[in-house]
Amino acid sequence: MFQLDLKSRESIYEQIINQIKELIVTGVLKEGEKLPSVRELSKILTVNPNTVQKSYRELERQGYVYTVAGLGCFAASLSDIKRDEAAVQQLVETLRSTLRQLTYLGFAAEEIRSLLNGLLREDDQKQGERKKGSDLS
């Protein structure tokens, strides 16, 4: 299921990319499963087909999807996804800074671990719910 937030700071192009990534990583879109055509998805989302095409191209560059000429775009294997090491490093630094700030607010290491574990459990539950009730429309 796709939902665009027109008030978001994130561009429509980025929202499409991130939502398709989530569907693939969570297993809602299985390896080899066909994505909606550019025209079909642009109608569903009421966006310019060029925006969808640009999103699909970027997803292909990152290894999340592959294109078969004349047949369309398909979800790739998770092993084909190219990890952006610069983005990973940036997120690790952000996490490190956030953990430091929690310490400054008086959180003990065990409280931070408990908080992180709770957040991970919540995320797992949300992903499980999305997997159960998801479709592409």
Phi, psi and omega in degrees: 000135180251135175223119178263139176252102184291345179265357183290151173289336180285133181294160178301318178304313180292323179297318178298312180303309184295324179290322178291320176303314180299317179298324180285312183295324180278354177087004176296316171265114182279157177306129179086355180285138183284135173276160176300150177296162179304313181297315181298312181292324179294326176290316180301315184270353186050054175233166179296134178303330178297328178293316179294316180300316179298319178297314180298320179298318179293320177298322178292319179299324181276352177091008181281331180224164172224154183249138173246119183307128178083347182248330178122199185253139184228150177292132180272171174290145178301333180288345179274350183289131180269120180282129177273096186298326179295318179293322178298314181298319179297318179293323177297318178296320177297317179297316179301316180295318179296318179297320177298317181296322176297321177298317179297332179276002175098009178284134174278159181306319181293324177294321178294317177301316180297317178299313179298317179298320177297317179295320178296319177297316178301315181297318178299318179296315180298319179295321178296319178294319179296321181297319182293314189253020185268147166213173187273002183256000000 
